[in-house]
Amino acid sequence: MKKDEIKEESNEIERKKGEVWKYFFERPKKNYNKYMYEMVEYPEYLIYDNEEVKKNKGKWNEFFGNNNGIYLEIGCGSGNFTVGNAEKFKDRNYIALELRFKRLVLGARKSEKRNLKNILFIRKRGETILDFIGKDEISGIYINFPDPWEGEERKRIITKELFEKLDIILKNGGKLYFKTDHQKYYEDVLELVSELDGYEMCYRTDDLHNTEKAAENIKTEFEQMFLSKHNMNIKYVEIIKK
Ligand SMILES: C[S@@+](CC[C@H](N)C(=O)[O-])C[C@H]1O[C@@H](n2cnc3c(N)ncnc32)[C@H](O)[C@@H]1O
């Protein structure tokens, strides 16, 4: 890239930084989280603009420039799991949803460092997937260590309503993969799935790290913490769409 092009690009990034707050707040504030500005620096890896996200509904394969399967993670944290998968499975595409600026930036940074071409972070709530994902666009979906919302279980991400959305976006034969440290959330998901016609639990364990699946398992940040600090058993479920 020529010097004047580099200058132009950095001017454009500075311009975007000046107005990025508008995507998240009604009125300007005195201070912002520094990672809010940093999100602008990874246009290839991170989308925070709702309109841009929506434009790609039904066209994510065009976005990635191939016909490979698209896998979605909801609540990806700092991205270790999805980055690890994207590195391992170059013939798949990964979309990771997260809300926190810092975690999104850390995921994008890792992806850029590894020069990955098959990964994208989006700042969207998992509940809004129908706004920006089209029919049968998703081959598999991962939800790792979601907040259990004890006492406020109705706020959980894995609900009957989520499965109604998966009726639309998940291909038949596609799976939802769920890991948790939380016994009650694990049991509640098993019970919920047993009541659904279109889905079947096809694998379950309450101690993932003592199964044959442990070798291929990619650990998330929370999983690392639960294992090393608290020596907890990780519960794991695979649910197939019939
Ligand atoms: C307990 S952390 C687990 C992070 C990561 N999956 C891991 O295992 O290390 C839950 C994450 O989900 C994100 N989150 C919570 N509610 C969400 C939602 N409705 N949609 C997308 N992400 C959400 C949080 O910001 C947080 O980073």
PDBQT file of the ligand as one rigid body, heavy atoms in Angstrom, charges set to zero:
ROOT
HETATM    1  C1  LIG A 301     -20.171 -16.682  31.312  1.00  0.00    +0.000 C 
HETATM    2  S1  LIG A 301     -19.583 -15.922  29.861  1.00  0.00    +0.000 S 
HETATM    3  C2  LIG A 301     -18.928 -17.285  28.895  1.00  0.00    +0.000 C 
HETATM    4  C3  LIG A 301     -18.010 -16.798  27.811  1.00  0.00    +0.000 C 
HETATM    5  C4  LIG A 301     -17.441 -17.904  26.911  1.00  0.00    +0.000 C 
HETATM    6  N1  LIG A 301     -18.496 -18.614  26.212  1.00  0.00    +0.000 N 
HETATM    7  C5  LIG A 301     -16.628 -18.856  27.711  1.00  0.00    +0.000 C 
HETATM    8  O1  LIG A 301     -17.086 -19.988  27.914  1.00  0.00    +0.000 OA
HETATM    9  O2  LIG A 301     -15.513 -18.496  28.127  1.00  0.00    +0.000 OA
HETATM   10  C6  LIG A 301     -21.059 -15.530  29.005  1.00  0.00    +0.000 C 
HETATM   11  C7  LIG A 301     -20.796 -14.550  27.849  1.00  0.00    +0.000 C 
HETATM   12  O3  LIG A 301     -21.990 -14.384  27.114  1.00  0.00    +0.000 OA
HETATM   13  C8  LIG A 301     -22.162 -13.005  26.796  1.00  0.00    +0.000 C 
HETATM   14  N2  LIG A 301     -23.604 -12.826  26.697  1.00  0.00    +0.000 N 
HETATM   15  C9  LIG A 301     -24.503 -12.766  27.717  1.00  0.00    +0.000 A 
HETATM   16  N3  LIG A 301     -25.741 -12.667  27.251  1.00  0.00    +0.000 NA
HETATM   17  C10 LIG A 301     -25.650 -12.689  25.899  1.00  0.00    +0.000 A 
HETATM   18  C11 LIG A 301     -26.594 -12.611  24.842  1.00  0.00    +0.000 A 
HETATM   19  N4  LIG A 301     -27.888 -12.493  25.096  1.00  0.00    +0.000 N 
HETATM   20  N5  LIG A 301     -26.142 -12.657  23.550  1.00  0.00    +0.000 NA
HETATM   21  C12 LIG A 301     -24.815 -12.758  23.293  1.00  0.00    +0.000 A 
HETATM   22  N6  LIG A 301     -23.864 -12.838  24.254  1.00  0.00    +0.000 NA
HETATM   23  C13 LIG A 301     -24.280 -12.795  25.528  1.00  0.00    +0.000 A 
HETATM   24  C14 LIG A 301     -21.514 -12.273  27.959  1.00  0.00    +0.000 C 
HETATM   25  O4  LIG A 301     -21.104 -10.972  27.602  1.00  0.00    +0.000 OA
HETATM   26  C15 LIG A 301     -20.357 -13.191  28.304  1.00  0.00    +0.000 C 
HETATM   27  O5  LIG A 301     -19.176 -12.837  27.612  1.00  0.00    +0.000 OA
ENDROOT
TORSDOF 0
